[in-house]
Amino acid sequence: MKLLMGVDLETEVELSPVAKAEAAAASPYSSPSTALLLQRRVVAWAKETGSPATVRVRVADRSFDLHRDPVMSKCGYFSEAMLESGDVELPASFPGGCEAFEVIALFCYGDAVALDPFNVAAVRCASEFLGVGGLGARCDLYINQVVLQSWDDALIVLQRCQPLLPVAEELLIVSRCVESLAFMACMEILDPEQRRDQPAGAVAARALAGRRWDAELVKELAARDLWIKDLIALPFEFFGRIVRALRRQGMKEKYVSPVVLFYANKWVLSKKTHKFWASTDDEAVDGETEANRRAAAIMEGVIALLPVEAAAASGAIPVAFYFALLSRSLALELSEESQTRLREQVASNLQFARVDDLPLPEQETDRPIADSREVRAMESIVSSHVSVRRKGAEAVAELWDRYLLQIASDAKLRPERLSELIGVIPAGDRKNHNHLYEAINTYLVEHRGLSGEEKATLCGHLDCRKLSHEACIQAVQNDRMPLRLIVQALFVQQLHTHRAFTECSDSFRCVHSGELVVSGASLYTPSPGCPAIPTSQPLSSGSPYESHRAPAPRDAKLRARDDASDYETASFRIQALEQEIISLKQTLQRHNTLKGSSRRDAGAGGNKEPSFRVATDANAPAAIKRRAAVNGSCIGSMRWGSQRRCASRILRVFARLAVFGRGRSRGKQSKCRAATATPTEKLNCM
């Protein structure tokens, strides 16, 4: 019998081109290929027994002609499937495909099978499916003694398990590889020959300090540790399990968190990966949509792996990473749970952020920047931070004011929207209003057509008492600011000057011994060239130097309270003066109206009435002179020079009201007391 199944037994068995390609790509360890060995073994079995191959097995798109006896004796699946017919077609759920079936068929013929990391997982799953008893035990032994002892072999087997799920999971192949890789990663960290003083997360945090997230830079940092580079190449379902195994086996968070960071940078934040996913050849699927779907699935898993505690404070994860995830998540469709978790992470690290980390729209649109999804997301996060009263309220307030400074230059920004964004931070959290003043000033520069009411509403958020001395000077000289703010800034500047002189005078005091004490410090002895205060003439209780003694802490608190009271009194006085000017304007307008009507009546009757004029001669009252100088215009419509003159007059009114010079009233009171004092008391005062 020369021919068997159309194959000449005397000639060499040749493989089809498809079989050759599959054999070449199957495993670098198998040489010669398993397919060629199987065909030779079938021909040899036919020679030995003289029986033809009567069983045809179809696996995917290939067919295998085998003998009944060896197949039914070793495989429990075929003993039941071939009771009625000799043709058997394996289902699509058969794990391993043609490659695994060739190894099993060769094992059924009694030959030794070549196991390697590339085929052991598939052969183990296929043998379990077909019910080949001895081969499954041999695969488990190979996995335990060979694969799990090598980092590279465990990675290969784990990657090969992805198309074999869930059978590979049920056979514990995945879990054994995961635990082995986690253990070897811990040993890599504990290796005394490796320098682990500077973890990758700390290096990334220093590299990203003061700048926004740079995906290419982080990619270079990840390539420095080979074990990290290998782990971030795994599918996320295996990567997530390894990360949890690392934490379960005791690896410190400063080593685990950078691995999560590098994985997210490679598969979520990298623009190259997004372009690669989007460049799909399938016309039925939108490449951009598919890329966003895959990135969203990975991002949700990454968010779940982030540590619950704020790792940014310890330097394990740079703060810019959280804001990079936030910016990327705005373009993806994440679940509500993932969005909430991510925003809570950002809010907990908000006090450590820089203004460059906060997201802004990358492309210009017709909508204002303040209405973009980036700004609205930050508004929600800052509101959440304020509502729960986390630590670092002052830092967050300053960060938000710096962020508003970047938005204020938008020409499409509405004043009511800017006022709404300013109100996100409570007034008590802002300890310094310098950046808020810069933001409002920038907005007024870009929007010169604002009405006086809109300017007053925006500047109403400013508290001149929280401005620095330089900012107060700038506000006084800024002609874009309302007059009320200018006068308040003048008053605060006067308070600063008064307080500076008071502190300077209170820093020195005279004592009965004649020695000079500097603010409670050690005693100061005058130099030989300076005359000392004579100790034989003690200072009396009525000495004028007594007023310069250092006040008690209680007096300092009362003085600060008096300054605040003076500031409020000045504000009320400013409002009263404005109301007085407005009423004066209305009176003048009524007089002008009456004058116009009388002129019309005179023109009709032929008589001319004298026009209304404010008396400006020397005999006119002083109040009428001052009112006549206003010319019937309110503060909001005055020119800058008129506003300055009006402010000067208001300050003179304050001086007469003893707002700025409280010492003068005290001097008058002392004179009154001196007038009613006894001769002895007058002598003591002298």
C-alpha positions in Angstrom: 0.0 0.0 0.0 1.9 2.9 -1.3 -0.6 5.7 -0.8 -2.4 6.7 2.4 -4.8 9.7 2.5 -3.2 10.9 -0.8 0.3 11.0 0.7 3.1 9.0 -0.7 4.7 7.0 2.2 8.1 6.8 0.5 8.5 10.5 0.0 9.1 13.4 2.4 5.9 14.9 3.9 5.6 18.6 2.9 3.6 21.2 4.8 1.2 23.6 3.2 2.2 27.3 3.2 -0.4 28.1 5.9 0.9 25.3 8.1 4.5 26.5 7.6 3.6 30.1 8.6 1.7 29.0 11.7 4.5 26.6 12.7 7.1 29.4 12.3 5.1 31.9 14.3 4.0 29.4 17.0 7.1 29.0 19.1 10.8 29.6 18.7 11.5 26.5 20.9 9.8 23.9 18.6 12.2 22.7 15.9 11.1 20.8 13.8 7.5 22.0 13.9 4.8 20.1 15.8 2.7 19.9 12.6 5.5 18.2 10.7 6.1 15.7 13.5 2.4 14.9 13.7 2.2 14.1 9.9 5.2 11.9 10.1 3.8 10.1 13.1 0.5 9.5 11.4 2.3 8.0 8.4 4.5 5.9 10.6 1.4 4.6 12.5 -0.2 3.6 9.2 2.9 1.7 8.2 3.1 -0.1 11.6 -0.5 -1.1 11.9 -1.6 -1.1 8.3 -4.9 0.6 9.2 -6.0 3.9 7.5 -6.8 7.1 9.2 -10.5 7.0 9.6 -11.1 9.9 12.0 -11.3 13.5 10.7 -11.1 16.3 13.2 -11.9 19.9 12.2 -10.3 22.7 14.3 -11.2 26.1 13.1 -10.3 26.1 9.3 -8.1 23.1 9.3 -8.7 19.3 9.2 -6.7 16.5 10.8 -6.9 12.9 9.6 -6.1 10.6 12.5 -6.5 7.0 13.6 -9.3 6.0 15.9 -7.5 3.8 18.4 -4.8 6.2 19.7 -7.2 9.2 19.8 -10.1 7.4 21.6 -7.7 5.7 24.1 -6.2 9.0 25.3 -9.0 11.6 24.9 -12.3 11.2 26.8 -13.9 13.9 24.6 -13.4 11.8 21.4 -14.6 8.6 23.0 -18.1 10.1 23.3 -18.1 12.3 20.2 -17.2 9.5 17.7 -19.8 7.0 18.7 -22.0 7.8 15.7 -19.6 9.2 13.1 -15.9 9.5 12.4 -16.0 13.2 11.8 -15.7 15.5 14.8 -15.7 19.3 14.7 -14.4 21.0 17.8 -16.4 24.1 18.9 -15.2 27.7 18.6 -14.6 27.8 22.3 -11.9 25.2 22.1 -8.8 26.8 23.8 -5.5 26.8 22.1 -6.6 26.3 18.5 -4.7 24.2 16.0 -1.4 24.6 17.7 -2.6 23.1 21.0 -4.5 20.3 19.2 -1.3 19.2 17.3 0.6 18.8 20.6 -2.3 16.8 22.0 -2.6 14.6 18.9 1.1 13.9 19.0 0.8 13.0 22.7 -2.0 10.5 21.8 0.3 8.7 19.4 2.7 8.2 22.2 5.4 10.6 21.3 7.1 13.0 23.6 5.7 16.5 23.4 7.9 19.6 23.6 6.5 22.1 26.1 7.7 25.7 26.2 6.5 29.0 27.7 4.8 29.8 24.4 2.5 26.7 24.2 2.3 25.3 27.8 -0.8 27.4 28.7 -2.7 26.5 25.6 -1.8 22.8 25.8 -2.9 22.8 29.5 -6.3 24.3 28.7 -6.8 22.2 25.6 -5.9 19.0 27.5 -8.5 19.9 30.2 -11.1 20.5 27.5 -10.5 17.2 25.7 -10.0 15.2 28.9 -6.4 14.1 28.3 -5.3 13.1 31.8 -1.6 12.6 31.8 -0.7 15.7 29.7 -2.4 18.1 32.1 -0.3 16.9 35.0 2.8 17.2 32.9 1.9 20.8 32.0 1.3 21.8 35.6 4.7 20.3 36.6 6.4 22.3 33.9 4.7 25.5 34.9 5.6 25.1 38.6 9.2 24.0 38.1 10.2 26.1 35.1 7.9 28.9 34.3 7.3 30.3 37.7 11.1 30.4 38.4 11.8 32.8 35.6 10.7 36.4 35.1 10.6 36.3 31.3 8.9 32.9 31.2 6.2 34.0 33.6 5.5 37.1 31.5 5.3 35.1 28.3 2.8 32.5 29.8 0.7 35.3 31.3 0.4 37.1 28.0 -0.5 33.8 26.3 -3.3 33.3 28.8 -5.3 36.3 27.5 -7.1 34.4 24.7 -7.5 31.4 26.9 -9.7 33.0 29.5 -11.7 31.9 31.5 -10.3 28.4 31.3 -6.8 29.6 32.2 -8.2 31.3 35.2 -10.1 28.3 36.3 -6.9 26.2 36.1 -5.0 28.8 38.3 -2.5 29.5 35.5 -3.1 33.2 35.7 -3.1 33.5 39.5 0.1 31.5 39.8 1.9 33.7 37.2 0.6 36.9 38.9 1.8 35.9 42.3 5.2 34.8 41.0 5.8 38.1 39.1 4.7 40.1 42.2 7.1 38.2 44.4 10.0 38.6 41.9 9.3 42.3 41.6 9.5 42.6 45.4 12.8 40.8 45.3 14.0 43.2 42.6 13.3 46.1 44.9 15.0 44.4 47.9 18.1 43.6 45.8 21.0 45.2 47.8 23.0 45.6 44.6 20.4 48.0 43.2 20.2 51.6 44.3 16.7 52.3 45.5 17.3 55.5 47.4 15.4 57.5 44.7 12.2 55.8 43.6 10.9 56.4 40.1 7.9 58.4 41.5 10.2 60.9 43.2 12.3 61.3 40.1 9.2 62.0 38.1 7.9 64.4 40.7 11.2 66.4 40.6 11.2 66.3 36.8 7.7 67.7 36.5 8.1 70.4 39.2 7.0 73.7 37.9 5.7 72.4 34.6 2.7 70.6 33.1 2.5 66.9 32.4 5.0 65.7 29.8 4.2 62.2 28.6 7.4 61.8 26.6 9.6 62.6 29.7 7.7 60.2 31.9 8.1 57.5 29.2 11.9 58.0 29.3 11.8 57.6 33.1 9.8 54.4 32.9 12.3 52.8 30.6 15.1 53.0 33.3 13.7 50.1 35.3 13.3 47.0 33.1 10.8 45.3 35.5 8.5 48.4 35.3 8.8 48.4 31.5 7.8 44.8 31.3 4.8 45.2 33.6 3.3 48.2 31.8 3.3 46.2 28.6 0.8 43.7 29.9 -3.0 43.9 29.3 -4.7 45.9 32.0 -6.7 42.9 33.4 -3.3 41.3 34.3 -1.6 44.5 35.3 -4.3 45.4 37.8 -4.0 42.0 39.5 -0.2 42.3 39.7 -0.5 45.8 41.3 -2.9 44.4 43.9 -0.5 41.5 44.5 2.4 43.9 45.0 0.5 45.7 47.7 -0.7 42.4 49.3 2.9 41.1 49.5 4.1 44.3 51.3 5.7 46.5 48.7 5.8 50.1 49.8 3.4 52.5 48.1 6.3 54.7 46.9 7.3 51.9 44.6 3.8 50.7 43.6 2.2 54.1 42.7 4.9 55.0 40.1 4.0 51.7 38.3 0.4 52.8 38.0 1.5 56.3 36.9 3.7 54.9 34.1 1.0 52.5 32.9 -1.6 55.3 32.7 1.0 57.5 30.8 1.6 54.8 28.2 -2.0 53.7 27.5 -4.1 56.8 28.4 -2.2 60.0 28.4 0.2 59.3 25.4 -0.9 61.0 22.2 1.0 58.4 20.2 -1.1 55.5 21.6 -4.3 57.4 20.9 -3.2 58.0 17.3 -2.3 54.3 16.9 -5.7 53.2 18.1 -7.5 55.7 16.0 -5.7 54.7 12.8 -7.8 51.5 12.4 -8.5 50.0 9.0 -12.0 48.9 9.8 -14.4 51.1 7.8 -17.3 50.0 9.9 -15.8 51.4 13.1 -14.9 55.0 13.8 -11.3 55.0 14.8 -11.6 58.1 17.1 -14.5 56.6 18.9 -12.8 53.2 19.4 -9.7 54.8 20.7 -11.7 56.8 23.3 -13.6 53.7 24.3 -10.4 51.7 25.0 -8.8 54.7 26.8 -11.9 55.1 29.0 -11.9 51.5 30.0 -8.2 51.6 31.0 -8.6 55.0 32.8 -11.5 53.7 34.9 -9.2 50.8 36.0 -6.3 53.2 36.7 -8.5 55.4 38.9 -9.6 52.3 40.9 -5.9 51.5 41.4 -4.9 54.9 42.7 -4.1 55.0 46.4 -6.9 56.3 48.7 -4.6 58.5 50.7 -3.0 61.6 49.2 0.2 60.2 47.8 1.2 63.5 46.4 2.1 64.8 49.9 4.7 62.0 50.2 6.1 62.5 46.7 5.1 59.1 45.4 2.8 60.6 42.7 3.4 64.1 41.2 0.4 66.4 41.6 0.5 67.1 37.8 -0.5 63.5 37.2 -3.9 63.9 38.8 -4.7 67.0 36.7 -3.4 65.3 33.6 -5.9 62.5 34.3 -8.6 65.1 34.9 -7.9 66.9 31.6 -8.0 63.6 29.7 -11.1 62.4 31.4 -13.1 65.4 30.1 -12.9 64.0 26.6 -13.9 60.5 27.6 -17.1 59.0 28.7 -16.4 57.7 32.2 -18.8 56.2 34.7 -20.2 58.4 37.4 -18.4 56.5 40.1 -15.0 56.9 38.3 -15.6 60.7 37.8 -16.5 61.2 41.4 -13.5 59.2 42.6 -11.1 61.1 40.3 -12.4 64.5 41.4 -12.1 63.6 45.0 -8.5 62.7 44.4 -7.8 66.0 42.6 -9.6 67.9 45.4 -7.5 66.2 48.1 -4.3 67.3 46.3 -5.5 70.8 45.4 -3.4 72.5 48.0 -0.2 71.1 46.6 -1.0 72.1 43.0 0.5 74.9 40.9 -1.4 77.1 38.5 0.3 75.5 35.5 -1.2 72.1 36.5 -4.8 73.3 36.3 -6.4 72.5 32.9 -7.4 75.1 30.3 -8.9 74.6 26.8 -6.3 73.8 24.3 -8.3 75.0 21.3 -10.1 78.2 20.8 -13.9 78.0 20.5 -16.8 80.4 20.1 -17.7 80.0 23.7 -15.9 81.9 26.5 -13.2 80.1 28.4 -15.1 80.4 31.6 -17.9 78.2 30.1 -15.6 75.5 28.9 -15.7 72.0 30.5 -12.2 72.5 31.9 -13.1 75.6 33.9 -16.5 74.2 35.0 -14.7 71.0 36.2 -12.3 73.1 38.3 -15.1 75.2 39.6 -16.9 72.0 40.8 -13.7 70.6 42.4 -12.8 73.9 44.2 -16.4 74.1 45.5 -16.1 70.5 46.8 -12.8 71.4 48.5 -14.4 74.4 50.1 -17.5 72.6 51.2 -15.7 69.9 53.2 -13.3 72.4 54.7 -10.1 70.6 53.9 -6.7 71.8 55.0 -4.9 74.4 52.9 -7.8 76.8 52.4 -5.5 79.8 52.0 -3.3 78.0 49.4 -6.4 76.9 47.4 -7.7 80.5 47.5 -4.4 81.9 46.1 -4.3 79.1 43.5 -7.8 79.9 42.4 -7.1 83.7 42.1 -4.0 82.9 40.0 -6.3 80.7 37.8 -8.8 83.5 37.4 -5.9 85.8 36.3 -5.4 83.5 33.3 -9.1 83.5 32.5 -9.7 87.3 33.0 -8.0 88.2 29.7 -10.7 86.4 27.7 -12.6 89.0 25.6 -15.8 86.9 25.7 -15.9 86.7 29.5 -19.0 88.3 31.0 -18.7 90.3 34.2 -21.4 88.4 36.0 -19.6 85.1 35.2 -16.3 86.4 36.5 -18.1 87.6 39.7 -19.6 84.1 40.0 -16.2 82.5 39.7 -14.7 84.9 42.3 -17.5 83.9 44.7 -16.5 80.2 44.6 -13.9 81.0 47.4 -15.4 82.4 50.6 -14.3 85.8 51.6 -12.7 84.5 54.8 -10.4 82.1 53.0 -8.6 84.8 51.1 -5.9 86.2 53.4 -4.4 88.2 50.5 -6.2 90.0 47.7 -3.2 90.9 45.5 -3.8 88.2 42.9 -7.6 88.9 42.9 -6.8 92.6 42.3 -4.6 91.6 39.4 -7.3 89.5 37.9 -9.9 92.2 38.2 -7.5 94.8 36.8 -6.7 92.6 33.9 -10.4 92.2 33.2 -11.0 96.0 33.3 -8.1 96.5 30.9 -9.6 94.0 28.4 -13.2 95.3 28.9 -13.1 99.1 28.9 -16.8 99.5 28.1 -18.1 98.4 31.5 -20.6 100.5 33.3 -19.9 102.0 36.7 -22.3 99.6 38.4 -20.5 96.6 36.8 -17.2 97.9 38.0 -18.5 98.5 41.5 -19.9 94.9 41.6 -16.5 93.4 40.6 -14.5 95.6 42.8 -16.9 94.9 45.7 -15.1 91.5 46.1 -11.8 93.4 47.0 -10.9 94.2 50.6 -8.3 96.9 50.6 -7.2 95.8 54.1 -5.9 92.6 52.6 -3.9 94.3 49.9 -0.2 94.8 50.3 1.3 98.3 50.5 2.5 98.2 46.9 -0.9 97.0 45.7 -2.6 99.8 47.6 -0.4 102.4 45.9 -1.2 100.9 42.6 -4.9 100.9 43.3 -4.8 104.6 44.3 -3.1 105.5 41.0 -5.3 103.2 38.8 -7.8 105.4 37.0 -9.8 102.3 36.0 -10.9 101.6 39.6 -14.1 103.1 41.1 -13.7 106.1 43.3 -14.9 104.2 46.3 -12.1 101.7 46.0 -9.6 104.5 45.6 -10.7 106.2 48.7 -10.7 103.0 50.7 -7.2 102.3 49.4 -6.1 105.8 50.5 -7.6 105.2 53.9 -5.9 101.8 54.3 -2.6 103.3 53.2 -3.0 105.9 55.9 -3.7 103.2 58.4 -0.5 101.4 57.4 1.5 104.5 57.8 0.0 105.3 61.1 0.6 101.8 62.3 4.2 101.8 61.1 4.9 105.1 63.1 3.1 103.6 66.1 5.1 100.4 66.1 8.3 102.4 65.6 7.6 104.6 68.6 6.4 101.7 70.7 9.6 99.8 70.1 11.5 102.1 72.4 10.6 103.1 75.9 12.2 104.9 78.8 12.5 103.4 82.2 13.2 105.0 85.6 16.8 103.7 85.6 17.6 105.9 82.5 18.5 102.9 80.3 16.9 102.3 76.9 15.0 99.0 76.5 14.4 97.9 72.9 11.0 96.0 72.6 11.5 93.9 75.7 14.9 92.7 74.7 18.2 92.9 76.6 19.1 96.3 78.1 20.9 98.8 75.9 23.7 101.0 77.3 24.3 104.2 75.4 27.7 104.8 73.9 30.3 107.1 75.6 29.6 109.9 73.2 25.9 110.0 73.9 24.6 111.6 77.1 22.8 109.2 79.3 19.5 110.0 80.9 20.2 111.2 84.5 19.0 108.8 87.1 18.7 111.4 89.8 15.6 112.9 88.1 12.9 110.3 88.0 10.2 110.7 85.4 6.9 111.8 86.9 3.6 110.3 86.1 2.7 113.2 83.9 5.8 113.1 81.7 5.2 113.4 78.0 7.4 110.3 77.4 4.7 108.2 79.2 2.6 108.1 76.0 5.4 106.3 74.2 5.6 103.3 76.5 5.0 99.9 75.0 1.3 99.0 75.2 0.1 95.7 76.6 -1.1 93.0 74.2 -4.6 93.8 75.2 -4.1 97.4 74.0 -2.8 96.2 70.7 -5.9 94.2 70.2 -8.1 97.2 71.1 -6.1 99.3 68.7 -6.6 96.8 65.8 -10.3 96.7 66.7 -10.3 100.6 66.6 -8.6 100.5 63.2 -11.3 98.2 61.8 -14.0 100.4 63.3 -12.4 103.4 61.7 -12.3 101.6 58.4 -16.0 100.8 58.6 -16.8 104.4 59.7 -14.9 105.7 56.7 -16.8 103.4 54.4 -20.1 104.6 55.8 -19.0 108.2 55.5 -18.0 107.7 51.9 -21.5 106.2 51.1 -23.1 109.2 52.9 -21.1 111.7 50.9 -22.0 109.9 47.6 -25.7 110.1 48.6 -25.3 113.8 49.4 -23.7 114.4 46.0 -26.4 112.5 44.2 -29.1 114.5 46.0 -27.3 117.7 45.1 -27.3 116.6 41.5 -31.0 115.9 41.5 -31.6 119.4 43.1 -29.5 121.1 40.4 -31.4 119.1 37.7 -34.7 120.3 39.1 -33.5 123.9 39.1 -32.3 123.5 35.5 -35.7 122.1 34.6 -37.5 125.1 36.3 -35.1 127.5 34.5 -35.9 126.0 31.2 -39.6 126.1 31.7 -39.4 129.7 32.9 -37.4 130.6 29.8 -40.0 129.1 27.6 -42.7 131.0 29.4 -40.7 134.3 29.1 -40.3 133.7 25.4 -44.0 133.2 25.0 -44.8 136.4 27.0 -42.0 138.5 25.8 -40.3 138.7 29.2 -37.0 137.3 30.2 -36.5 135.8 33.6 -33.0 135.8 35.1 -31.3 132.4 35.0 -30.5 130.4 38.1 -26.9 130.8 39.2 -25.0 129.6 42.3 -23.6 132.6 44.2 -19.9 132.5 44.1 -19.1 135.9 45.6 -17.1 136.4 48.7 -20.3 136.8 50.8 -21.8 133.5 49.8 -21.9 130.7 52.3 -19.0 128.2 52.2 -21.4 125.2 51.8 -22.8 126.7 48.6 -19.3 127.2 47.3 -18.4 123.6 47.8 -21.6 122.4 46.2 -21.2 124.7 43.3 -17.8 123.2 42.5 -19.3 119.7 41.9 -21.1 121.0 38.7 -23.9 118.5 39.1 -21.9 115.4 38.2 -21.8 112.2 40.2 -18.6 110.4 41.1 -19.1 107.7 38.5 -19.2 110.2 35.7 -16.3 112.5 36.9 -13.0 112.7 35.1 -9.9 111.5 36.8 -8.7 114.9 37.9 -12.1 115.7 39.3 -12.2 112.4 41.1 -8.8 113.1 42.7 -9.9 116.6 43.8 -13.1 115.1 45.2 -11.1 112.4 47.0 -8.9 115.1 48.5 -11.9 117.0 49.8 -13.3 113.7 51.3 -9.9 113.1 53.1 -10.1 116.6 54.5 -13.5 115.8 55.8 -12.1 112.7 57.4 -9.4 114.8 59.0 -12.0 117.1 60.5 -14.0 114.1 61.7 -10.8 113.0 63.6 -10.7 109.7 61.6 -7.0 109.9 60.6 -5.7 111.8 63.6 -7.1 110.3 66.7 -4.2 111.7 68.7 -5.5 115.2 68.0 -8.8 114.6 69.7 -6.9 113.1 72.6 -4.8 116.3 72.8 -8.0 118.4 72.9 -9.4 116.3 75.7 -6.1 116.7 77.6 -6.4 120.5 77.2 -9.9 120.5 78.4 -8.9 118.5 81.4 -6.0 120.8 82.0 -8.4 123.8 82.0 -10.4 122.3 84.8 -7.5 120.9 86.8 -6.3 122.1 90.1 -3.1 124.2 90.4 -1.3 121.2 91.9 -2.2 119.0 88.9 -1.3 121.7 86.5 2.2 121.9 88.1 2.6 118.2 87.8 1.7 118.3 84.2 4.3 121.0 83.6 
